[in-house]
Amino acid sequence: MKYKYLLFLALAWCVISCYDDKGNYDYKEINELKISGIEDKVYYEKIAFVDSLKIYPEIESPWYNDDHERYQFTWKLIPSTADVNVDGDTIDYVVSQEKNLILPITEKAGTYRGFFIVSDPGNGISWYKNFYLRVRTLTSEGWMVLCDKGGESRLDIIFNVNENEDMIAHDLWQELNFSTGKPIKLINSYRTGGGSARLFISEKGTYNMDKLDLHVGEDNNLRWEFGAQPEKVEVRASGISQFGSQTSYWIVVDKNGDAYLNDKKIWGSIFDFPINKLEGKTPFVAAPFVGVNYVSTYSGPSVMMYDETNKQFVEVIDGASYPSVMKFNGTQLFSAQTGQDMVHLESTKNGYNYAILRDPRTGKYFFYGIILNASGKNTQEYYGEVFGPNLDRVKQFACHHMYPYLFYAVDNKVYQFDMSHPDREAKEVLSFPGETIQVIKFTAFVAWEAYKDWERARNYQLLVATNVEDKDENGCGIVRMYDVPNLMGDLVQKKEHMGLGKIVDVTYRERDK
């Protein structure tokens, strides 16, 4: 690397594209000093209050050889969100002035730009080497496991350190001076550019958990985000549109079947009047489901809902204020009006929204595969009847995010059904004697986050959460993860986490940008 006469910060800001260099500097090449031993192509990954960042740089100089006492050293960590043109370069960014960096990580979760600066006070010359750091915490991302603790709520966290190593935080809310009442549900609604919703729902209301420590309380009660503030908000479904051309709709459906809309593209927007009126005129009861599209190639997709009153698919078109009856292009496999009750809706990573409906007259279940797009361009991809044992006692459904596989749970068993071969009956794939299945699900991890391959593979793993019968509620919960092979192959267990609380629900809290 070349070194130059410079004010270090002027050059540092120059090489970082998001900072504007407002000065005029004359850089002059002189003899070469080399800094090695610092990784500058990938992030150093560390966990706050668990890990230390250790870097041992090597310095080669034609002037002083190995005599490093002539130099001064400075290590800086600058949050990627910092605007140095506004805040300036402060002493707060300096984390060490030793040659070797041994830094216990206490920084907040997020990404940082790091700089190692070597200065020669004798002639006023400085050299630098940059690097990148990503800090995670046990609450910045991970599997949130909602548990029932004697009628109150308990939150456990499963944190994936790497592909094979995990950490578990038990009863995160044990010091919480706030009564939540009986826990009901967790929903993580991710939004590009921030503003994600981490909803915790209990009998006392709905709370948007704190982004730093996941605490709940009156300060983050969702009712404060409503225009006419109700005594409590009882959300049962939530979804945020990802790639709307005009809007970024956050839609929630409450216990009573009323739906509310908040446009996240408008600063200070709130939930106003219920939108469950067809084209703003005819009221209907909304089913507790919201479907979105996770694929960026489908520009301006609608948000999918279901009209429980008229038993039909409806959509909120990008830019519209109210739902309308869903429109379709291409081959018509079914009518928007189904005459059936929606029991499951899953937005998957491959662009499909799978809806599972039950005929109230016959008790039969049917599957619908829909790709959402701009108005009138939604397409119908799958339709048929679900065949399999014990469907009269089904508790929960889950749809794979790559293959057209439907899973359902009954008591302590899991069954798998191939929607591309609906003439074949579902088969039993998992059994847990002495346990009761509480949750089966797949999780859609956002495509635009820089996840490693093993992290992204979690999109396609089936999560099964069970409670061991006749065991103390403080340690009866188990969460298992399974790989799902193609061609309806046998499921392969990847992980098992035991000793959790009495599980009510599980969802993944993704890292914020």
N, C-alpha and C positions, 0 to 999 in steps of 0.2 A: 504494500500500500504506500501511497505517497503522503508526505506530510507537508504542511504549508504554514506560513504565517497567518494567524487568524484569531479572531475572537471565536472561541469554540461554539458558543450558542448560535452565532450567525450561520455557521456551516451546518450545525445540527438541524436548525429549522429549515435550512435550504434543502436538505436531503429528504425531509419528510414532506410528502406531497400536500398534506392538509394544512401546513403552516405557510404563511406568506412571508417571504424575505423582503422586508421593506428598506433594507440598508444597501449601501454600495461599498463593496469590499474588494481589495486588490490582493489576490492570493498569489504567493510566490513560491515556486518549488525549491526545496533545499534537499539536503541529504536525507536518506531514507531510514525510518525506524519501523520495525515490523512488530505487530501485536498478534499473537496466535493463542489458541487454547480457549477461544470464546466462540460458541456456536451462534451463527447469525442467519442461518437459513430456516430454522424451525423454532417453535416456541419452547422455552423451558416451562414445563408443567409442574406446578407446586400447589399444595393444599395448605391454606392458612391455618396457623396454630398447630400444625402437624409437621410440616417439612421445613427444611432450610435450603436456601439457594447457595450452592457452593461452586465458585468458579476460580480456577487457578491459572491466570494468564501467563504467557511467556512473552518476554520482550527481547528483541534483538536490535542492538544499536551499534553503528560503526564508531560512535564517539566514546561511549562509556563501557562497552562490552557488558559484563554482568554487574557493574557497579550501579545498582538501582537506588542507592541512597541519594543520588543527585536529583532524583525525580520526585514529584508530588503526584499522588493518585487520588482520583475522585470517581466514585460510582454513583450514578443517578438512575432513579426509576421515575418515569413520567407517565401518568395515566393516559391511555390512548384518547380519552375524551377531553383532555386538558387543552385549553386554548391559550397558548403562551403569549399571543398578541394581546390578550385581555389581562391574564393573570401575571404575566411575566415569568421569568425563571427565578424560582425562589429557593431558599436554603432547604425548604421542606422536601425537595426532590433528592437531596443528597442522602444516601443511605450508608456510605462508608468512605473512609479515606485511607484504607489499607490497600496494599497491593493485591492480596488475595481476599476474595469476597466470601465471607461465611455469614449469611444473613438469615436469621429465623424469620419466616414469613408471617407477618401480621397485617399485611395490606388487605384492603377490601377485594372482593371478587371482581375480576375484570382482566383486561389485557393492558400491558405496560410496554413502553419503549425504554430500553435500558442503554446506558452509555458508560463505557469505561474510558476515562480521560487520563492521559499521561502528560504531565506538564514539566517543563524544564524552567525553573524560576530564574536561572542564570541568564537566559537569553529570551525568555518570554514566549517560547514556542510550546504549542500543545498538539497532541495527537489524540485520536479517539478511535474506539471500536464500538459499534452498536450491537444490540441483541434484543430479543423479545421474550417477554414473560407472560404467562397466563396463570392467574391465581384463581383457584376454586375454593369454596368453603363447603362444609357439610350441609349448608342451607342454600347455596347458590344454584345447585342442581342435584338431582337424584330422585329416587323413587320415594314418594311421600306415601306413607302407610297410615291411613286413618283408622284408629282403634276406639273401641268402647271401653271405658274405664269406669265401671260402676255407674253408668248413666251419664258420665261426662266424657269429654273428648281427649284422646291421647294421640300424639303425632310421633311416629317413628320415621327415621330416614335411612334408606339403603343407598350408600354412596359408592359408586363404582370407581375405585382408584385407578385401575387399569383392567385389562381383559380378564385377569385371573384373581385379582385382589379386590376386596370390598371392605368397607367400614360401615358399622351400624350405630346410629345414635338413637337411644331409647328414650321415649317420653320427653320429647323436646319441650313440651308445654308444662312440665311439672312445676315450674316456678311461676307460671302464668297466674296473675291475680285477676282472673276473669272467668266467670262461669259460662261455659258454652252450651251446656245442656247436652242432650242426646245427639251424637254425630249422625249425619245422614249421607253426605257425599262430598267428593273432591272433583273439581274440574279445572284443568289447566288449559286456558285458551291463549295460544301464542299469537303475537302480532309482530310483523316485520317492523323494524325501526323502533322497537320499544312499545311500552303500553300494554304489555301482556297482562292477563288476568289469572290469578291463582286463587280460585274460589274454594272456600270452605263453607259447607252448608250444614247447619245444625237446626235443632228445633227452635232456637232463639233467633235465627236469621241467617243471612249470607254475608260473608266477610271476604274482602280481597286481601289475602295475606301479604304482610310486609315483604318487600322484595329482598331485604337484607337478611332478616332473621326469621321470617315466616310467622311472626307473632300475629295473633288476632285480638281484636278489642274494638271498643267503640270508635277509635280513631280510623279504623278501616272498614267499618260497617258499610255495606254496599248501599244502604238506604240514603247515604249522603250524596250518592251520584244520581239520585232521582229528583226531578223537578218538584213534584208534589210528594214530599218525603213520607212514605208509609211508616207505620210503627215497626214493621219488619218486612224484609224481602225474602221470599221463600223460592229461590231459584231451583229449577230442576233440569235445565239445559242451557248451554252457552256455547257460542261459536263466533269467531271473528274472521271476516272475509280477508283473504290474503292478497289477491292480485286484482282488486277492483280498479278500473281505470278512473272512476270518478269518486269513489267512496271507499272507506274501510269500516264496514258495518260490524259493530259488536251487537249481537242479538241475544237476548236472554228470554227464556220462557219460565214463568213461575208456576207454582203449585196449582193455581186456579185455571191455567191454560191461557193466561194473558201473556202476550209477547211485547217486548220493548226494544227500541233501537237507539243506539248511540253511535254517531259517526266519528270515529277516532281521528279522521283527517281534519276535523274542526277542533281547534284548541278550545278547551273548556266545555265541550259538548257533554250533555247529560242525557239520561233516559227520561223521555217526556211522556206522552200519552201512549196507551196501548196501540199497537199497529195491527193486531189480529182482526182486520177488516179487509175483505176482498176488495182490492182497488180502492180502499178507503170508504167503502159503503156498507157491505154486508158483514156483520160480526160473525166470528166463528171461534170455537175453542181450539187452541193450538196444542198439538201433541208435544210431549216434553223431549223434543229432539231438534237439533240445528245441524245442518250439513254444509260443509264448505269444501273448497277445492284447494289441494295442496300442490298442484302442478302449475308452474309459472307459464307454461306454453299455452294454457287456456286463459286468454286475456279477458278481463272483465266478467268473470263468472258470476252467476247468481248465487244467492244463499238459499239453501233448500229447507223447507219446513213441511209440516203435514197438517191439513185441516181435518180435525177429528170430528167436527160437526157434519161435514159433507163427505168425509172419508175420501180425501183426494190429495194428491201432491200439489204443493204450491211453492212459489219461488219469490224471493225479493230480488228483483232485477237491479243490477248495478245502476245507481242513480235514482231508483224509485223510492217512495216513502212507505208503500204498503205492499203486501203480497198480492200475487195474482195466480190464477191456475197455471200450472207448469205447462210449458210448450216443449215440443220435441221435434227434432229433425230426423230424417232417415227412416229406417225400418221401425215400424210400430209393433212392439211385442205386447203392449198392454195399454190400457187407457189411464189417463191421469186420475180419473175417478175409479177407485178400486172397490169400494163398498166394504173395506176391511179395516181392522185396527192395527196401527203401527206399534210394534213391540221392541224394535231395535233399528237404529240408524248408525252407520259407521262410515266416516270419511277416511279413505285409505290413501297411502302414499302413491299409488299408481293411478290416481285420478278418479277412481270409482267411489261412488256413494252407494253402499249396499243397504237396502231397506228390507227388513223382515216384517211381514204383515200376517195377521191371524184373521181368518174368516170367523166372525162371531156366531155364524149359524152352524158351521160344521166343525169348528175347532182346528181346521187344517192350517198349516203355515206355508207361506209363499215368499220367495226371494225375488228382489228387483235390483238389477244393477244399472246405475245411472251415472253418466258423466256430465257434470255441470259445465256450462259455458254461457256465453252471452245470450241474451233473450232469443228464444226460438231455435237455439243451436244445441240444446241439450240432446243427448243421444241415449237410447235404450240399448243396453248391452246384454243383460241377462234377465231371464224370467222363468219361473217354474215353481213346482211344489216341492217342499222339503219332505223327504221320506226317511224315517228312522225310528228306532225304538224309544219308548218313554217320552214321546213328544208331549203327551198330555200332562207331564210333570216338569217340563223344562223350566229352568230358573233364569238362565242368562245365555246370551249369544255373543259370539266374537267372529270377525271376518278377517282373514289374512290380508296383508297389504301388498302381496305380489301375486299369489295364486288365488283362483276363485274357490277358496275353501271356507266353509262355514263350520264353526264349532259351537256346540251347545252343551250346557252343564245340567245334570240331573243328580241331585243328592251328592254322592261322592264320585261320580263318573263324568268323563268328558267324551263326547262323540264328535266325529269328523264327517262332513258331508261335502262332496265335490259338486259344485254348482254347474260345472261344465259337463257333467255326466249325471243329470238329475234322475235318471232311471235306476241308479244304484243307491241302495239304502245306506244311510250313515252307519259308520262302524265305531265301536268303542275303542278309544285310543289310550285313555288314562283311567286309573282307578285308585282311590285313596281310602282304604278301609279304616274305619275309626275316625275319619275326618269329614267335615262338611265344607263343600266348595262355596266360597263367598264371592270370588271375583274370577272371571276369565276375561282376558283382553289382549289386544295388540295396541301399540303406541306409535303414532305418527311423529317421528322426529323431523324437524324442519330441514329442508334440503339445502338451505343457504348457509347453515352453520358449518364451521370447519371441523366436523367430526372425523375421527379416525375410522378406519374400516370396521374395527371391532365394535365401536360405538354405534355406527350406522346399522350394523347387523341387528341391533336390538329392535329395529323397526319390524322385523319379521319373526321375532321370537314370541311364542305364546306365553303369557304370564298367567299363572294359576295361583290364587291365594286361598288358603284353607285355614280352618280352625279345628284343632284337635279336640275331639269330644271328651268331656269329663276331665279337662285339664284346667288349671288355674288361668284366669283370663290375662294375667300379667305375662304369660309366656306361651300361650296356646297357638299363636299365629305362625304360619309358614308361607313363604313366597318362593315359588319355583319358576324357572325359566326354561323353555324348550325350543330347540331348533325344529323347524317344520320342513322336512324334505319335500321335493317335488314327487309327482306320481303317487301321492298318498302313501309315502313311505312312513315307517315307524318314527314317532317323535323321539328326539334325543335330549335328555335332560342336560342343561348347561350349568345351572346353579341352583342352590337350595339355601334359603335363609330361614333359620329356625329361631324360636325364642322371642318372636314379636308379640305385640299385644293382641287382643281379640279383634280381628280385622273386620272393618266395615267396608273400606274401599281403598284402592291403590291407584295412583296416577303418577306420571313423571313430570317433575318440574324442570323445564329446560333452562339453560343458562340464558341470561339476557344479553342483548348486544350492548 
